[in-house]
Amino acid sequence: MTHYLPELASTAYRGATVQHLLDMSSGVAYDESLNEGSHMRKSLYAGWYRQHVPGWPRTYWELILSLDKAEGPHGARFNYRSVETSVLGFVLQQVSGLSMADLMSQEIWAPMGAEEDAYIVVDDAGFGVASGGLCATLRDLGRFAQLLIEGGAWGGRQIVPRSWIEEARNGRVELQDGDRQLLPVGAYHNQWWIEDTGRRTIWARGHGGQTVYVDRDAKFAAVKLSAFPDDTVNQRWIDDRAAVLAIRAALSGC
């Protein structure tokens, strides 16, 4: 990580690799709860709300630079930290020289033939919040899911490398037993939840119940936009998964 972002040498990300962050397996201590004073709550005020609280970071970069405590060695275990997607966003901006919005538009959104413009939440420094802030239509998210089913190619152009999609489906970062009891998934890899490690089905699970589910072998994708009344109730995710699998079975017979 410090090869791309040298400033991280003063944080707990020192020694972590890009792959560690892709797999949410860095050892950085990060409070994902919405409790008062948590890292997650601070990120919301720096990004979505853009409201300054005395003593709290004003931007996502300030928040990232404040993460100086470790909870374990890098690569030891999976622990979902939404901020790591934004750290990867800074890497992408550094390498490409483009903003998150321009990069996503140039590499994915326009080439896949999106019907509508998408929007991304930005913080006070103009950073597109990669960890949660993309606003898009249901149909265009469906186009993205279909792109993955088609092996990343569309209109005669290879937009997403086929090898990347296959690698993402091979979820190797298995969840601990306690995590499996709470989450209806088997593994996590390359920023995707692996719903079923046997079928290698991938699942993007967004805040409040947003879903992009892709089963390449069945040529089936499901997209849902909604907001759970209480995002902390895990039974809702279990019910969501059951509904998606029932629809898949009805349409594909498997």
C-alpha positions as CSV (number, residue, x, y, z in Angstrom):
1,M,0.0,0.0,0.0
2,T,2.8,2.4,0.9
3,H,4.2,2.0,-2.7
4,Y,1.1,3.8,-4.0
5,L,0.3,6.0,-0.9
6,P,3.6,6.7,1.0
7,E,1.6,8.7,3.6
8,L,0.2,5.4,5.0
9,A,3.6,4.6,6.5
10,S,2.5,6.5,9.6
11,T,-0.7,4.5,9.9
12,A,-1.6,0.9,10.8
13,Y,-1.7,0.2,7.1
14,R,2.1,0.1,7.0
15,G,3.0,-3.3,5.7
16,A,-0.4,-4.1,4.2
17,T,-0.7,-5.1,0.6
18,V,-3.4,-4.1,-1.9
19,Q,-4.6,-7.7,-1.8
20,H,-5.1,-7.5,2.0
21,L,-7.5,-4.6,1.4
22,L,-9.2,-6.2,-1.5
23,D,-10.0,-9.1,0.9
24,M,-10.7,-7.0,4.0
25,S,-8.0,-8.8,5.8
26,S,-5.7,-6.0,7.0
27,G,-5.1,-5.9,10.7
28,V,-6.2,-2.3,11.0
29,A,-8.5,-1.5,13.9
30,Y,-11.7,0.1,12.6
31,D,-15.0,0.4,14.4
32,E,-17.7,-0.4,11.8
33,S,-20.6,0.2,14.2
34,L,-22.7,3.3,14.2
35,N,-22.1,4.0,17.8
36,E,-21.3,7.6,18.8
37,G,-17.7,8.4,18.1
38,S,-17.1,5.2,16.0
39,H,-14.9,5.3,12.9
40,M,-18.0,4.6,10.8
41,R,-19.9,7.5,12.2
42,K,-17.0,9.8,11.6
43,S,-16.8,8.6,8.0
44,L,-20.5,9.5,7.5
45,Y,-20.0,13.0,8.8
46,A,-16.9,13.4,6.6
47,G,-18.6,12.1,3.5
48,W,-22.4,11.7,3.2
49,Y,-23.3,14.4,5.7
50,R,-20.4,16.7,5.1
51,Q,-20.9,18.2,8.6
52,H,-17.9,19.2,10.7
53,V,-17.8,17.9,14.2
54,P,-15.0,19.5,16.4
55,G,-12.2,17.0,16.7
56,W,-13.5,14.7,13.9
57,P,-11.9,14.3,10.5
58,R,-13.2,16.7,7.8
59,T,-12.4,14.4,4.9
60,Y,-11.9,10.7,4.2
61,W,-8.2,11.2,3.8
62,E,-8.0,12.7,7.2
63,L,-9.9,9.8,8.6
64,I,-7.7,7.2,7.0
65,L,-4.5,8.9,8.3
66,S,-6.0,8.7,11.8
67,L,-6.1,4.9,11.7
68,D,-2.9,4.2,13.6
69,K,-4.0,1.2,15.7
70,A,-3.8,-2.5,14.8
71,E,-6.0,-5.3,16.0
72,G,-3.9,-8.1,14.5
73,P,-1.4,-8.9,11.8
74,H,-2.2,-8.2,8.2
75,G,-3.7,-11.2,6.4
76,A,-4.6,-13.1,9.6
77,R,-8.4,-13.0,9.2
78,F,-11.3,-11.3,7.5
79,N,-13.0,-8.4,9.2
80,Y,-15.3,-6.1,7.2
81,R,-14.1,-2.6,7.1
82,S,-15.9,-0.3,4.7
83,V,-13.2,2.3,4.8
84,E,-10.8,-0.1,3.0
85,T,-12.8,0.3,-0.2
86,S,-12.1,4.0,0.0
87,V,-8.4,3.5,0.7
88,L,-8.4,1.4,-2.6
89,G,-10.2,4.3,-4.2
90,F,-7.3,6.6,-3.3
91,V,-4.9,4.1,-4.9
92,L,-6.9,4.0,-8.1
93,Q,-6.9,7.8,-8.2
94,Q,-3.2,8.0,-7.6
95,V,-2.4,5.4,-10.3
96,S,-4.8,6.8,-12.9
97,G,-4.5,10.5,-12.2
98,L,-8.3,10.6,-12.5
99,S,-11.1,11.3,-10.0
100,M,-13.2,8.4,-9.0
101,A,-16.2,9.7,-11.0
102,D,-14.1,10.1,-14.2
103,L,-12.3,6.8,-13.8
104,M,-15.6,4.8,-13.3
105,S,-17.2,6.6,-16.2
106,Q,-14.2,6.0,-18.5
107,E,-13.5,2.4,-17.6
108,I,-17.0,0.9,-16.9
109,W,-20.1,3.1,-17.1
110,A,-19.8,4.5,-20.6
111,P,-18.3,1.3,-22.2
112,M,-21.0,-0.9,-20.8
113,G,-23.7,1.3,-22.3
114,A,-25.3,2.7,-19.2
115,E,-28.7,4.4,-19.9
116,E,-28.4,7.1,-17.2
117,D,-25.7,9.1,-15.6
118,A,-24.6,7.9,-12.2
119,Y,-23.6,10.0,-9.2
120,I,-21.1,9.5,-6.4
121,V,-21.0,11.2,-3.0
122,V,-18.0,13.4,-2.5
123,D,-16.4,14.7,0.7
124,D,-15.2,18.3,1.2
125,A,-12.0,17.5,-0.6
126,G,-13.9,16.3,-3.7
127,F,-13.0,12.6,-3.1
128,G,-15.7,10.2,-4.5
129,V,-16.6,8.0,-1.6
130,A,-15.8,4.6,-3.0
131,S,-17.0,2.8,0.1
132,G,-20.6,3.9,-0.2
133,G,-22.0,6.7,-2.2
134,L,-22.8,5.5,-5.8
135,C,-26.2,6.5,-7.0
136,A,-27.4,4.6,-10.0
137,T,-30.6,3.2,-11.6
138,L,-31.8,-0.3,-11.1
139,R,-31.5,-1.0,-14.9
140,D,-27.9,0.2,-15.1
141,L,-26.9,-1.9,-12.1
142,G,-28.5,-4.8,-13.9
143,R,-26.4,-3.9,-16.9
144,F,-23.3,-4.2,-14.7
145,A,-24.4,-7.6,-13.4
146,Q,-25.1,-8.7,-17.0
147,L,-21.6,-7.6,-17.9
148,L,-20.2,-9.9,-15.4
149,I,-22.3,-12.8,-16.6
150,E,-21.0,-12.1,-20.1
151,G,-17.4,-12.5,-18.9
152,G,-16.7,-8.8,-18.8
153,A,-17.2,-8.2,-22.5
154,W,-19.8,-6.0,-24.1
155,G,-20.2,-4.6,-27.6
156,G,-17.1,-6.3,-28.8
157,R,-14.9,-4.8,-26.1
158,Q,-13.4,-6.5,-23.0
159,I,-14.4,-4.0,-20.3
160,V,-13.6,-6.1,-17.2
161,P,-10.9,-8.8,-17.6
162,R,-12.4,-12.2,-17.6
163,S,-9.6,-13.5,-15.4
164,W,-10.5,-10.9,-12.7
165,I,-14.1,-12.1,-12.7
166,E,-13.0,-15.7,-12.3
167,E,-10.5,-14.8,-9.6
168,A,-13.2,-12.9,-7.7
169,R,-15.5,-16.0,-7.8
170,N,-12.8,-18.2,-6.2
171,G,-13.4,-16.8,-2.7
172,R,-10.5,-17.9,-0.7
173,V,-10.9,-15.7,2.4
174,E,-13.3,-17.9,4.4
175,L,-15.3,-16.4,7.2
176,Q,-14.8,-17.6,10.7
177,D,-17.5,-19.8,12.3
178,G,-19.0,-16.9,14.2
179,D,-19.2,-14.8,11.0
180,R,-21.0,-17.6,9.2
181,Q,-23.6,-17.7,11.8
182,L,-24.4,-14.1,11.3
183,L,-24.0,-13.7,7.5
184,P,-25.6,-15.9,4.8
185,V,-22.3,-16.2,2.8
186,G,-19.4,-18.5,2.6
187,A,-16.4,-16.3,1.8
188,Y,-15.1,-12.9,0.7
189,H,-12.7,-12.1,-2.0
190,N,-11.7,-9.1,-4.1
191,Q,-14.4,-6.8,-2.6
192,W,-17.2,-9.4,-3.3
193,W,-19.1,-11.6,-0.9
194,I,-19.1,-15.2,-2.2
195,E,-22.6,-16.4,-1.5
196,D,-21.9,-20.1,-2.4
197,T,-18.3,-21.2,-2.7
198,G,-19.4,-24.3,-4.6
199,R,-21.4,-22.5,-7.2
200,R,-19.0,-19.5,-7.0
201,T,-21.9,-17.0,-6.9
202,I,-20.9,-13.4,-6.0
203,W,-23.0,-11.0,-4.1
204,A,-22.6,-7.2,-3.6
205,R,-24.5,-6.4,-0.4
206,G,-25.2,-2.7,0.2
207,H,-26.3,-0.7,3.2
208,G,-30.0,-1.2,3.9
209,G,-30.5,-4.2,1.7
210,Q,-29.2,-3.1,-1.7
211,T,-28.3,-6.2,-3.7
212,V,-26.4,-7.2,-6.9
213,Y,-26.3,-11.0,-7.1
214,V,-24.5,-12.8,-10.0
215,D,-24.6,-16.5,-10.9
216,R,-22.6,-16.9,-14.1
217,D,-23.2,-20.6,-14.5
218,A,-27.0,-20.1,-14.3
219,K,-26.8,-16.9,-16.4
220,F,-28.8,-15.3,-13.6
221,A,-28.5,-11.9,-12.0
222,A,-30.7,-10.2,-9.4
223,V,-30.7,-6.5,-8.5
224,K,-32.7,-4.9,-5.7
225,L,-32.7,-1.4,-4.3
226,S,-34.3,-0.8,-1.0
227,A,-33.8,0.2,2.6
228,F,-34.4,-2.1,5.6
229,P,-36.2,-0.5,8.5
230,D,-33.2,-1.7,10.6
231,D,-30.0,-2.6,8.8
232,T,-28.7,-4.3,11.9
233,V,-31.2,-7.2,11.8
234,N,-29.4,-10.0,10.0
235,Q,-32.6,-12.0,9.4
236,R,-33.5,-9.6,6.7
237,W,-30.3,-10.6,4.7
238,I,-31.2,-14.2,5.3
239,D,-34.7,-13.6,3.9
240,D,-33.2,-11.6,0.9
241,R,-30.9,-14.5,0.0
242,A,-33.8,-17.0,0.3
243,A,-35.9,-14.8,-2.1
244,V,-33.1,-14.5,-4.6
245,L,-32.4,-18.2,-4.6
246,A,-36.1,-19.0,-5.0
247,I,-36.4,-16.7,-8.0
248,R,-33.2,-18.3,-9.5
249,A,-34.7,-21.8,-9.1
250,A,-38.0,-20.7,-10.7
251,L,-36.3,-19.2,-13.7
252,S,-33.3,-21.4,-14.3
253,G,-34.3,-24.7,-12.6
254,C,-31.2,-24.7,-10.4
